[in-house]
Amino acid sequence: MGETEMLTEYIARAKYEDLEVAAVDHAKEPLADTIVCGLGGRKTLDRNIVIEIMKHTGGRLERR
């Protein structure tokens, strides 16, 4: 098994409780930055390009 496969297996099986507090704290700032940038760009013309790319890329349908 290659390193990338080992990493993806670990990530796929990981639970929030498995994460170290320092790792969670470190991830909060870039995640918040991403959300804020997304909100700031929601009314720009370029957002339509991103939305179209996301529609074509698709993904797994999530049910609630």
CORGI-V159806 format. One record per pair of residues at least 6 apart in sequence whose ideal C-beta (glycine too) atoms are under 8 Angstrom apart, sorted by the first residue. I is the first residue (numbers start at 1). J is the second residue. Records with the same first field share a line. If there is no record, write none. Layout:
BEGIN
I: J / J
END
This chain:
BEGIN
1: 9
16: 24
41: 47
END
